[in-house]
């Protein structure tokens, strides 16, 4: 396999309703499918049988992604629980970096890293899901010369994620789920110039590179300033609400230390305690008691 010319890389993101959609898609792919497939499904940190289900669903081998594994064509690699799946060259990398869009594994980091590594050979696919994870990653795919495919929102169990991608990204194909497998087969059969793998890194938008660098171990707060203007907001509690304690002082709890979304970074840099500054216990404070 070392001498084989690099092919296409199909990167699929899904959330709510994604497990059944992924099983249907895996069942419809042909046994001679010539591209590598990478999957990020919002499964959180709990144990999952997704890779085994996809392996049984269709003719292609499906496995959990492992650190440093070399990607092979005709194989489905699934992001494991509580780890971002990233692409570096033709190898996989797992990251315990901050959650994005309240998820780990998240879709944006995988799409972004695949777009940087494989550019015109990258095909990004957004399936059913709520909220907007995958929109920024699919935009990175397009900005790096790749192809964007989105499930028709009218056909999705949850339409928010496909609709967000369509509204924010110049999408190449919007198709029902049952038409995605034939479309992918046609796309991966196209010939992509070998020179597309050798484009200098300066041709990749700097904002995409800066986003990707955030999951490589550097402090996020040191890099966010290059992408956006930062300002403090009321803290997000463990119950998912914005709140202040009874003494009207901004408080922070470290159970959300590794959270990162596209518009906020928690907690503020100096927060190191599970108790708010007013001294009230976090459990009572978070519940507003």
C-alpha positions, 0 to 999 in steps of 0.5 A: 500500500505504500506505493499506491497513489493517494486517493480521495478522503470522504469525511462524514459528520453526523449528530442527532439521528446520525447512527441510523443514517450512517448505517444506511449509508454504509450499507449502500456503499459498494465493496470496491469503494476506493476512498478512505472514509472518516466519521465523526458522530456525536457519541460523547464519552460513553461506550459505543458500538458504532464502529461494530455496527457500521462494520456489520451494516455494509461491505466495507471494513469499519474500525475505531480510529487509533493513534498513528494508524495509517489510513487505507482506502475502502476502510471506515475510521470512526472517531472513538468516544471522548476523542477528536479525530484528526488527520495528519498526512495519511495518518490518524491522530486522536486528541483530548483537546477542548470540546468544540460546539459542546462535543468531543468528538466534534465534526469541525476538527476532523473536517478542518484537519482533513481539508488542510491535509488533502485539499482537493481530495477531501469530500466533506459530508454533513448528515442529520443533526441539531445545532451547527457543528460541521458548518465551519469545518465544511467551509474549511473544506471548500476554502481548501479546494474540496467538495461539500455534500449535505443531506437534504434538510427535508430528508434529515431526521434533524434538519438544523445541522444540514440547514446551517451548512447550506446557509453558510457554505457554498455547497456543491451537492444537496441530496437525500440520504439514499442518493449520497452513496451513488454520488460519493462513488461518482465523486471518488472516481474522478481524477484529481491532479497529483499536484493538488497534494503539493500546494504550499501551505500559504495557499491554505487560509490562515484562519483555517490553519490557526483553528487547526493549531488550537488542538495541538496542545497550545493554550487556547486563550493565547490563540483566540485573539488572532481570530476574534475579539474576546470579551467576558460573558456571564458564566455557563453553568453545568445545567447549560444556562448563563447565570450569576450568583446571588451577589452579582459577581461573575463566577466560574466552575472548572467542570467546563474548563475544556469547553470551547465553542465558536463564540465563547471560551470557558472558563476565564483564564484565572478561574481555578476553583469549583466555588464561585467567588462569593463562597456559595457551594457550586451545586446550590449556586448552579441551581439558582438556590 
